[in-house]
Amino acid sequence: MRRLIAQLARFGAVGAVGFVVDAAVFNLLRATVLAPDEVHSGPFWAKVVSTIVAIFVNWMGNRYWTFREQRRATATREGIEFVVVSLGGMVIALATLGVSHYAMGLTSVVSDNIANIVGLVLGTVFRFWLYKVWVYHPERTAAPVQEPVRTEVAP
């Protein structure tokens, strides 16, 4: 149980860093090269870019810190699965906001932020669970690479 709690704490720390990166990249792009005054769909593209950057940052943090004991020797498939799960979490957050805002008609800033928090929590639980049981599951990871044994040859 102690290991799970430590892993959850690391997962939360990585997620917090990813959130800061996402917000910073989004706002930087939106204020400069993808400003809505210059590019009509600028905020949309700024969000796409910031999400991609944040997913990469989160993958690196989770691969090398949160799930370091379970990471695979080959990163390609792990990375693809990580992105799929991350996008699934994003869909959960967007669906929560969509139901609240459009289906239920709760359109105030407070309502949108509450829906965003609920979606973030649900998406985070979904992502952690799938990272743990699918992407970084111990049975799916390769055995650790061992250094070759050096032997001395007598002259």
C-alpha positions as CSV (number, residue, x, y, z in Angstrom):
1,M,0.0,0.0,0.0
2,R,2.9,2.4,0.8
3,R,4.3,1.8,-2.7
4,L,1.0,2.6,-4.3
5,I,0.6,5.8,-2.3
6,A,4.2,6.9,-3.3
7,Q,3.4,6.1,-6.9
8,L,0.2,8.1,-6.7
9,A,2.1,11.0,-5.3
10,R,4.7,10.9,-8.1
11,F,1.9,10.6,-10.6
12,G,0.3,13.7,-9.2
13,A,3.5,15.6,-9.2
14,V,4.2,14.7,-12.8
15,G,0.6,15.7,-13.7
16,A,1.0,19.0,-11.9
17,V,4.2,19.8,-13.9
18,G,2.3,18.7,-17.1
19,F,-0.6,21.0,-16.2
20,V,1.8,24.0,-15.8
21,V,3.6,23.2,-19.1
22,D,0.2,22.9,-20.8
23,A,-1.0,26.2,-19.4
24,A,2.2,28.0,-20.1
25,V,2.6,26.8,-23.7
26,F,-1.1,27.5,-24.4
27,N,-1.0,31.1,-23.1
28,L,2.4,31.8,-24.7
29,L,1.2,30.7,-28.1
30,R,-2.2,32.3,-27.7
31,A,-0.5,35.6,-26.8
32,T,2.0,35.5,-29.7
33,V,2.0,33.5,-32.9
34,L,-1.5,32.0,-32.5
35,A,-3.3,35.1,-31.1
36,P,-7.0,35.1,-32.1
37,D,-6.6,38.5,-33.7
38,E,-4.0,37.1,-36.1
39,V,-5.3,33.5,-36.5
40,H,-9.0,33.0,-36.2
41,S,-8.6,29.4,-34.9
42,G,-5.4,30.3,-33.0
43,P,-6.6,29.3,-29.5
44,F,-7.7,25.9,-30.8
45,W,-4.3,25.2,-32.4
46,A,-2.6,26.6,-29.3
47,K,-4.4,24.0,-27.2
48,V,-3.5,21.2,-29.6
49,V,0.2,22.1,-29.4
50,S,0.1,22.7,-25.7
51,T,-1.6,19.3,-25.1
52,I,1.0,17.5,-27.3
53,V,3.8,19.1,-25.4
54,A,2.2,18.3,-22.0
55,I,1.6,14.7,-23.0
56,F,5.3,14.3,-23.9
57,V,6.4,15.9,-20.6
58,N,4.0,13.6,-18.7
59,W,5.2,10.6,-20.5
60,M,8.8,11.3,-19.7
61,G,8.0,12.0,-16.1
62,N,5.9,8.9,-15.7
63,R,8.4,6.7,-17.7
64,Y,11.5,7.8,-15.8
65,W,10.0,8.5,-12.3
66,T,6.5,7.3,-11.6
67,F,6.6,3.9,-13.3
68,R,10.4,3.6,-13.7
69,E,10.5,0.0,-12.4
70,Q,7.9,-1.1,-15.0
71,R,9.0,0.8,-18.1
72,R,9.8,-1.1,-21.2
73,A,13.2,-1.4,-22.8
74,T,11.7,-0.2,-26.1
75,A,9.9,3.1,-25.7
76,T,7.9,3.3,-29.0
77,R,5.0,1.0,-28.2
78,E,4.9,2.3,-24.6
79,G,4.8,5.9,-25.9
80,I,1.9,5.1,-28.3
81,E,-0.1,3.4,-25.6
82,F,0.6,6.3,-23.3
83,V,-0.7,8.8,-25.8
84,V,-3.8,6.7,-26.5
85,V,-4.6,6.6,-22.7
86,S,-3.8,10.3,-22.4
87,L,-6.2,11.1,-25.2
88,G,-8.8,8.9,-23.5
89,G,-8.5,11.0,-20.3
90,M,-8.9,14.1,-22.4
91,V,-12.1,12.8,-23.9
92,I,-13.5,12.1,-20.4
93,A,-12.7,15.7,-19.3
94,L,-14.2,17.1,-22.5
95,A,-17.3,14.9,-22.2
96,T,-17.8,16.0,-18.6
97,L,-17.6,19.7,-19.6
98,G,-19.9,19.0,-22.6
99,V,-22.6,17.4,-20.6
100,S,-22.5,20.1,-18.0
101,H,-22.3,23.0,-20.3
102,Y,-24.4,21.9,-23.3
103,A,-26.7,19.1,-22.1
104,M,-27.5,20.5,-18.6
105,G,-27.2,24.2,-19.6
106,L,-24.9,25.0,-16.7
107,T,-23.0,27.7,-18.6
108,S,-21.6,30.0,-15.9
109,V,-17.8,30.3,-15.3
110,V,-18.2,28.6,-12.0
111,S,-20.2,25.7,-13.5
112,D,-17.6,25.2,-16.3
113,N,-14.8,25.2,-13.8
114,I,-16.5,22.7,-11.5
115,A,-17.2,20.4,-14.6
116,N,-13.5,20.9,-15.6
117,I,-12.4,19.8,-12.1
118,V,-14.7,16.8,-12.1
119,G,-13.6,15.8,-15.6
120,L,-9.9,16.2,-14.6
121,V,-10.4,14.0,-11.5
122,L,-12.3,11.3,-13.5
123,G,-9.7,11.5,-16.4
124,T,-6.8,11.2,-13.9
125,V,-8.3,8.1,-12.2
126,F,-8.8,6.6,-15.7
127,R,-5.3,7.4,-16.8
128,F,-3.6,6.2,-13.7
129,W,-5.5,2.9,-13.8
130,L,-4.7,2.2,-17.4
131,Y,-1.1,3.3,-17.1
132,K,-0.8,0.9,-14.2
133,V,-2.7,-2.1,-15.7
134,W,-1.8,-1.7,-19.4
135,V,1.0,0.7,-20.4
136,Y,3.3,-0.1,-17.5
137,H,2.0,-3.5,-16.3
138,P,4.8,-5.6,-14.9
139,E,3.9,-8.6,-17.1
140,R,4.1,-6.4,-20.2
141,T,7.5,-4.9,-19.5
142,A,10.7,-6.4,-20.7
143,A,13.1,-7.9,-18.2
144,P,15.7,-5.4,-17.1
145,V,18.8,-5.2,-19.3
146,Q,21.7,-6.6,-17.4
147,E,25.3,-5.6,-17.9
148,P,27.5,-8.3,-19.3
149,V,29.7,-10.1,-16.8
150,R,33.3,-9.2,-17.2
151,T,35.8,-12.0,-16.6
152,E,39.5,-11.7,-16.2
153,V,41.5,-13.8,-18.6
154,A,44.7,-15.1,-17.2
155,P,47.8,-14.2,-19.2
